[in-house]
C-alpha cells in the first residue's frame, strides 16, 4: 500500500510513525518533511487550510502531523487506521507539538 506522510523530524509522533512504517514491508512510504522545504510546507498547508478533516486539529491548537494520505485518497492522522501496531512494542511518546507543549501534534 502506498502512503504519503506529512511530518517533521522534530515531532516525536512523526518520528515514531515513520519508523513503524519503514519496518512494514506492506507499506510504500512517501515521506514529506514539512520543515525541509517551502514547497512541501505549502503542500501540507493547502490540505490543512482547506480540508474539513483538519477542523478539530485547528480548533485544538495542534499542527496536524503526522498526516497520512492513503492510495485510495483516505486522509487520517491515525496510523492504526491502516496498519496494525503492536502497542506493547511502542514506547510512550511525550508530545510537544501543540502550542502549550502538552498536546498531540
N, C-alpha and C positions, 0 to 999 in steps of 0.2 A: 504494500500500500504506500502510495506517495503522500507525504505530509509536508506542508510548508509550515515552518515555525518561526514566528517573530519573537525575538527575545533579546537579552543583553547579558553579557558576561558578568555584570555587576549585580545581577538578580539571582539570588540563591535558588529560587524555584525554577528559573530558566536553565541554570547550570545542571540541576538535578534531572529535569525533564530531557534535556539534550543528551545527557549521558545514558539515561534509560533507553532512549530511542536508538542511540548509536549501537547499543548492545542487543537490539532486537533485529534479527535478520529479516523479519517480515516488513520492516519499515524502511522506505527510501526517503531519507530526510533531506529537505531543502531548508537549511538553517539560515535565517536572515537576521543579522545582528543590527538592531536599530541604532546602536551607538557607533557603528562602523562608517556609515556614510549618510549624507543628507538625502540621497535618493531612496535608500531603504527606509529611513525615518519618514520621509514623505509618503511612501507606500503604506506604511503602518498607520500613519495619521489619517490617511484617506479612509481606511477602514474604521478607525476609531471615531472619526468625526461624522461618519455617515451611516454606520451600521447599527441597527437597533440592539444588537447583542451587547454593545458596549454601554448602553444606558445605565444599568446598575453599577457598572465599573466606575463610570464617571461620577455618578451620584455618590459613590462611596469614597471618592478621592483617590482612586487607585489608577495605575497606569494601564493595566490590561495585558500584561505579559506574564507568563508565556501565552501566546495566542496561536492557535493551530487552525489551519485550513486543510481539510482532507480532500482527497482527489475527487470525491463526489460533490464538493462545494460546501460541505458541512463546516461550520465555524464553531469553535469551542475554546474554552480556557482550561478544560479538564482533560488531562492525559488519559484518565480511566474511561473516558467516553469512547475511546477507540483502541485501547491497549490494556491488557491485563497487567497489573502491577502488584507484585507481592509486597504487601505493606510491612512484612516482618524484615525485609531487606532494606527498607528505607530508613535513613537517619532523619531525625526531626530537623526541619529547616526553620531558621529564625528569619522571618520576613522583614525587610527593611524598605520595601518599595513604595509604601503609602506615604502620604505627606507627614503623618505623625510618626513614621518609622516602626509602627507596630502591626500594621495590617498586611493583607496579601497584596501581591503585585497587581 
